[in-house]
Amino acid sequence: SAREGPGPAARARVPAAAAPWDARPVATRTEERMALAMSYVRCATGVLVLVPLLRWRLLERPALAVIADAAVIVESLWVLRRTRRGRTLLDPVLAVSDAAFAGLLALTVSRTVGPAQRDSQLIEVVSFALASAGFAGFGLGVSVAGVAVVVGLAGAWALAVWPDVTVKLVSDVLGFLLWFAVCVLVGREFRAMAALADDAQARSAALQVEMVERRRETDVARERELMHREIHEHLLPIVDAVAAGRGEEARLGALARREAQRARLLLVDGRVAPPGGLAALLADMRDTYVEAGLPLTAVFRLAAEPPPDVAEAVATAAREALSNVLKHAGSGGDVTLFAQADEDGLEIVVRDHGRGFAPGSVPAGGSLVTYAAVRRRGGSVAVDSAPGTGTKVTVRWPAPAPPAGAGPPRPRAADVAHRWDGTEEDDAR
């Protein structure tokens, strides 16, 4: 029923709460886990020491065995508590105390039986002593104290076995030395990997900070570029028109109001580009300069849509050309804005019949920035002018070539533009 709540299947689909993120260095967490792992080893080997109590009837001193086992339980709990609190194996007190206890334990357990059975009686204690060698390897490493601890443990083991000396004694002592060496190497590897991980995390954090800073600088540069473009392309034409005495007062007033509204939108949300792609950019450009008093005739043949950044860069270059016409061409007749876009590319031509100029004799000004943006996107800008003949600015962007086997190539936009001369321009008007 509804009162019984969700069934087991529904409850199983509920995700468990995510574990909290541990922000401590990897080296600290690695050291803590090694310490806990060795404390678990100590507790497990302590349980094995209790096995000789199963041979109760064979013990000559059973009371001594009980005392030894009770001491093992206490020492194991002490090791567990110390490692949980200290969270590290780099603890000389722990390493030395545990090894000393293991040697004393071997001497005590071996005395619970006769001299001839001492070696076999210590079988269950071997693992306990090996763990002590491991604590020394992890905690002391190859140092005077570390070597002294493992040698002392081997000596106490030999005394515990005496006089029941067999080949097994050599195996036990060699096992202590090898286990000490292995734990030294394992500890070094784990700590080195943890240090590398911490270094990688530090580098990653530094890179993230650098990326954030670069992103901020990019945003600032983008904002500056946007402001520069809006002022240069939309506000300066009004100022230039007034300065040049062009345009009717009513048209200039309407243009000023429209551009003021555009500036307000820019200040509010930073988005002022008209929707509709290249066609909208060209129409906005045409209306702006017509209202500014430029005798402009526009011809658009748009059969394809270029990438947004390309459309913006090419339209900006065309605006720059029209701004130069407004400022410098003088009253030299009509101005033509021709745009053609198809799957082969994009081309915009701005032509006037004003006074013209000698290329290289005037500074580039804002053209240097706007035309460079077209070239960065694989396009080109050509300026053809001479004193008394007017100026023609051609902006081209060839579309990427189609993949091999896609059929015979069509005439590219650049080829069409090359055949477009003044006669076709006059027909377009």
N, C-alpha and C positions, 0 to 999 in steps of 0.2 A: 504494500500500500504506500501512499504518498508519505505517511507519517514515519515509515521505516527508514527513509533516507536512501541515498544511493547504494547500490549493491557493490560487491567486491570488485567487479570489473570496472565500474565507474570510478571507484576510489583508486584503483590502480593507475588510471589514466591521469590522475592529478599529479603534476610534477612536484618532486620534493624541493624544499627550499635550497637554494644554492648556498654552498659553503662560503663563509666570509673570506674575503681576500686577505691573504697574509702579506703585509707590506714589508716585512722584515727582509734583510739581505738574504740571498740564497745561502751564503756561507754559514750564517747563523742557523738557518733551518736545517741545513745538511748536518751540521755538528750536533744539533739536538736529536735528529733522527738516528745518527750513529750511536749516540749515547743511549737512547732508548733501546735500540736493537741489542747492544751489548748487555744492557741490564736484563733483557729478556733471556739472553744466552746464559747469564749468571743464574737466573732463577731455574732454568731448565736443567743446567748441569748440577745445581744443588739438589734437585729431585733425585738425580741418579745416585748421589752419595747415600741416599736412604736405602738403596737396594741391599747392602750387606746386612741390614737388620733381618732380612728374610732367612739368613743363615744363622739365626740366633743360637742354635745348639752347637755350632762350630766355633762360636766366639769364646775365647778364654776370659775376656773382660767385657762382657756385654754392657755394663754400666758406662764404661768409657766410650763405647760406640754410641750410646744414647746421648751422652754429653756432646760428642762430636757432631751428631746429626742436629741437635738443638742449636748448636753454635752455627752450623751451616744455614739453618733457616733464618736466624737473626742476621747473619752477615749478608745473605741474599736480599733480605728486606732493606737493610741499610744501603746496599749498593743501588737498589731500585729507587729508594727515596732520594739518595744523593744525586743520582743522574737526572731524576725528574726536576729537582730543584736547580742544580747547576747547569743542566742542559748542555753539557760538554764532556768530552773525554779528555780534554787537556787539563787534567786534574792530577797533579803529582801525588797528592794525599790519597786519592782513590787508587791509583795504580800501585803505589808502594804498599798500602794497607792490604789490598786484596791479594797481592803476591805473598806478603808475609803470612796472611791467614791461610793461603793455600799450602805453603810449606809446613806450617804448624799442623794443619789438618792431616797432611800426608803422614807426618810423624805420629800423630795421635791414632789414626785409623790403623796404621801398620802395627801398633802395639796392642790391638784388640785380639790378635792371634799370635801363634807361636812364630819363632824366627823363620821356620821353613815355609810358612804360608804368607809371608809379608808381601811378596811380589804379586801373587794372585789376589790378595785382599785389596790391593790398591787399583785394581782394574777400573772400578767405577769412579775412582777419584781422578783418573787421567784427564777426562774431559773438563773437570773443574779446574785443574791446574793449567790446561791449555787455554781456557778462558782468561786466566790470570795473565798468561803470557800475551794474550791479545790486548788486554787492558794496558799492559806496559807498552806494547807496540803502538797503539793508538794514542796513548797519553804522553809517553815520554820520548818515543822515537829513537833514532840512533844517537843516543847521548850517553854520557857516563852513567847517569842514573838508570837509563833504560837497560844498558848492557849489564850493569851491576844487579838489577832486579832479576833479569832472566837467568843470569849465572847463579845468583843466590837461590832461585827457585830450583834449578837443576841440582845444586849441591844438597838442598834440603830433601829433594826426592831421593838422591843416592843414599843419604843417611837413613831415610825411612825404609828403604828396601834392604839395607845391610842387615844380615850377611847373606840374604837370599838374592844374590846377584846373578842375573842371567843376561842373555843377549837382549831381552826385552828392555833392560835398563838403558842400553844404548839407543834403542828405538824411542823410548820415552823422552830422553834428554834431547835427542835430535829433533823430535816433534816439538818440544818447547821452543828450541832455537828457530826452527823453520816457521812455526806459527807466529812467533814474534816478528820475524822478518816480513812475512806475508801481511800482517796487520799494519806494519810500518808503511809498506808500499801501497796497500789499499787506502789507508788514511790519507797518504799524500795525493793519490789520484782523486779521491772524492773531494778533498779540500781544494785541489787545483781546478777541478771542474766547476766547483761552486764559485771560486774566485773568477774564473772565466765568464760564468753566467752573470755574476754581479757586474763585471766590466762591460759585458754586452748590454745589460740593462741600463747601465749608466750612459753608454754610448747612444742607446736607443732614446733615452730620455733627452739627452742633449740634442739629438737629431730632431726629435719632436718639437723641442723649443725652437730650434733653428727653422723648422718648417713653418711653425706658427708665425715666427717673425717674418719669414719670407712671404707668407700668405698675407700678412698685414701690409708689408711693403708693396706687394702686388696690388692689393685692394686700394692702397693710397695712390699708387701710380695710375690705376684704372680710373679712380675718381678724378685725378688731375687731368687725365686724357679726356674724360667725359666733359669736364668743365671747359677745357680748352676747345674741344670740338663744338660744344654748344655755343660758346661765346663767339668763336671764329665763324661758325657756319650760320648762326641764326641772329645773333645780335649785331655783329659787325656789318652785315649787309644793310641793316637799317641805318646805322651811323654813316656808312659809306654813301648810301643813297641820298641822305640829307646833305652830306658834305659835297656831293657832286651835283646837287640841285636836280636830281632825277625824281620821277614819280609824282603823282598827284597827291595832294594833302590827304584826301579821303582814303586813298589806297595805302599810303604810308601809315595812317592812323590805324587802319584795320590790321595791317601787318604787325605794327607795334603791339596792338592788343593781343593778337594771336601768339606772338613770341613771348609776351609777358606771361600769358597763361601757361605756355610751355615751360618757361623758367620756374614758375610756381610748382608745376608737377615735378620738375627735376628736384627741387628743394624738398618736396614732401616724400616721394618714394624713389627717386633716382631713376625712374623709367619714363623716357620721353619718346623713344623710337616708335613711330606709328606702326600698327600691325599691317600685314599684307606683303611683307618681303620687299623685293627690289622695286616692284611697281609702285608701292606706297612711298618708298624713299625718293624715287624719281619724281612722282607727282608732288610731293611736299617740296622738293627742291624747285621744281618748275613754278609752283605757286608763290614761293618765297621771293624769287627774283622777278617774277612778273609784277607782283605787288610793290616790289622795290623800284619799279620803273624801268626795268631792263626790257628792251624790245626783243623778247625771246620767243622763238618758235621751237617747239619740242616735237620730236618724232621718236616713238618707242615701238620697237618690234621685239616683244618678249615672248619667246616660245619655251623657255626653261627658267628654272629658279636656281641661281648659284647658291653656294653655302652662305649662311647669314653673315659670317665675318668677312667673306669676300665682297658680298653686296654692300656692306657698310663701308669697307675700305675704298671700293671703287666709287661709290656715291660721294664719299667725303672728298676724294680727289677731284671729282667733277665740280663739287661745290667750290673747291679752292680755285679751280679754273674760272668759274662764273664770278667769283668774288674779284678776281684780278681783272676780268672784263669790266665789271662795274666800277672799279677804281681807276683803271689805267687806259681803257680802250678809247675813251672819248665818244663823241657822237658819230660813230662810223657805220650806222645802219644796223640792220637786224643781226641778232645772234642766234645761232642754231645749236640745239642740244639734241644729238642723235644717240640713241641707245639700242643695242641689239644683243639679245641673249638667246642661245639655243643650247643643245646638248654638247656642242663643241667648245663653247666658251662664252665670254662676255666682252663687249666692247662699248665704250662710251666716247663720243667725240664732241668737243665743245669748240665751235668756230665763230670767230668774229671778224669783221672787216674794219677794225679800228686802226689806230696809228701803228700798232706793231712795235717790235723792239728787236734788238740784236741779242740773241741768246748768249749768255755769259757776261753781258754788260750790266746786268741788274742782279742784286742779291736774291737768293732763293726765298727767303722769308718763311712763311708758313708752309710753302710748297715742299720744303725739305722734309718736313715731318709727314705730311699727308701722302706725298708720293712714295716715300719710303715704306709706308704701311702696305701699299699695293705690291711693291717689289718683294716684301717679306712673304707674301702669299703666292708668289710665283708669277705675278703679273708684271706689266711694264707700263711706263708712262713716256710718251714722246711729245716734245714741244717743238712745233714748226712755226717760226715767225721771222719776220724781217721788217725793218722800218718801212711804214707806209703800205704794207700788204696785209695787215691783220695777223691774227694768231690762230693756230689750230693745235689743240691739245687732244691727244688720243690715248685713252686708257684701255689696256687690253688685259684680259685674264683668260688663258687657255685652260679648258677643262682637262682633267687627267685623261691620258690616252686609254681607250678601251682595251680590255684583255685581248690577247692573241686569238685569232680565229673568230672574232666577232663580226666579220664581214668587211666589205670594202670601206675604207675611210671616207667620210663625207667632207666637203669643203669646210675648213675651220673658220671660225669667226674672224681670225686675223687675216685670212685670205680675202674674205668678203670686204673687210675694212680697207684693204689695200686697193681694191678696185673702186671704192666709193670716193668719187672726186667731187669737185665743186658743182659739176652739172647735176649730179644726182642730189646733191645737197639743195640746190635751188629748186629742183622738182619737189623735194620733200616739203619745202616751205610753201 
